[in-house]
Amino acid sequence: MMLRFVAALLVALALCRPVSAETTLEGTMQALAAIREAHATFSEDKAIPELSAPLPSTGTLTWVAPNRLEKHTTWPSEEILRIEGDRLLLQRPGQNIRQELSLDQSPDIRPFVEAIRSTLAGDLPTLRKYFEVSFAPEGNGWRMRLTPLSIRIRAALQLVDLHGEGAQVLRVETRGSDGTTRLRITPSP
């Protein structure tokens, strides 16, 4: 469950402000790397096979280069997931839950983190260390699909599908063993 939660946070945090970029993987990665800070709101639906309807949530997202990501869920209950450097923090204030872990000591979680951190940092070599990366222009924007290289990771996460325009990620879908998460991102001006 923690891996699914981390994956949801990470794909949620793939947000940036618009930057003119050539619609190629390299051009998009350069545009993403130029973003130093971004804020957005999100709405998310988690479809879990055992449930008859998706679980909705809303909140805010923050990216501060080079390595601070935060997903702050404000509805239906407060939850904060923050990655800063190699530390991951999960807080559920209403339940007095606070968990912190080191990514260096959690090798199964690191690819989930790098899916977003390396994307936002424009770090294609690190992305390719963990994922098969496919990229294509789509409409006015682009689509990037990340498929884990590790069979072990693929058991939990089959695909991260990002859609965006320029250096802005607008939709993210993750497909894993425990369902599908669809995230819609609205960048703040």
Phi, psi and omega in degrees: 000321180297320179297320180295318180295316179297318179299317179298316178299311187296317178290330177296326185276005177281076182227150180202168175271155182297138174219138179294122180220142173297139183278068171231164178300312183296316179296320179292318179297321177296319179294319178298318181296335181283346181278121181264333180203141179209149179227149181202167168252160179220156165230139189224144173233125177253116177263112181249129186308326183285349183252149182278340180223151179295153176267116180272154172205159177219162178170207183235156179231145178220136174232127173232115181295146009264351190207024180249120179236139176216134172243117181246102178279127181252342178215136011275342174217151184288135177207137179235126173238119184232134174241124179224116185063235179255021179248137176242131181236130174240126178231137171232087187305321181294341181247007183053041179256132174214116179235137178226141177213161178265130177293331178297331180261009181227070186298338178284340181268331184307316179300325177298317179294313183293335176305321182263311183302314181291327175296309182296327180279352183071027186262080182296321178301320179290320176304316182289343175292328185250338189223151162279125185251123172239145187216140177207144170298146180211113182059233178273003186223225185210166176223130177237128178246128179247119178245120181304138177283326183282127177298324179298315179291321181298338176295331179260325184226113181273328188198142167242120184243110183251137177236136180202182175225130182057235179255036184234121175268125186248335178215143178221133175234132174242138176240124181220182182295338181253021174124193182238135177244130177243125184239129175249129186245133176242102180298143175279146180295000000 
